[in-house]
Amino acid sequence: MPRTPEASPWRIVLPSSVRPAADPVRAGGARFGSTEAPMSADMAPAAYELPEPFPKDPADRLIVAIARLLTAPVVTVDRPIVAYGRQGHVQVLAY
């Protein structure tokens, strides 16, 4: 029976059969000089304390909340996040 991905408030783990052999996120981060930021307990509640209006997508809310807490830009082409950035709520680098 195939394993299903495990989720927790802190990370998502994919079974090795689904995971790529190399970690493209870390490789890309090293290439561009970015670093990983640890999650903290205040990140999840911050996703529901964003200035409104904001789309209801929980993943988008968490991405934006983390960026705001870390004072980091969001790199995205996601139209709702780009529009939210244009309102001045988060720095967005749209490509």
SULKA-V563957 format. One line per field, one symbol per residue. psi: psi as a letter, one per 30 degrees, with the letter a starting at -180 (. if undefined). Layout:
psi->???
This chain:
psi->kkklkkklfflkkklfffkleljfeeeeeeeggllkkkllffeeeffggkklkklfjeeeeeeeeeeeefhllkjlgjeeeeeeeffgfkkkjk.
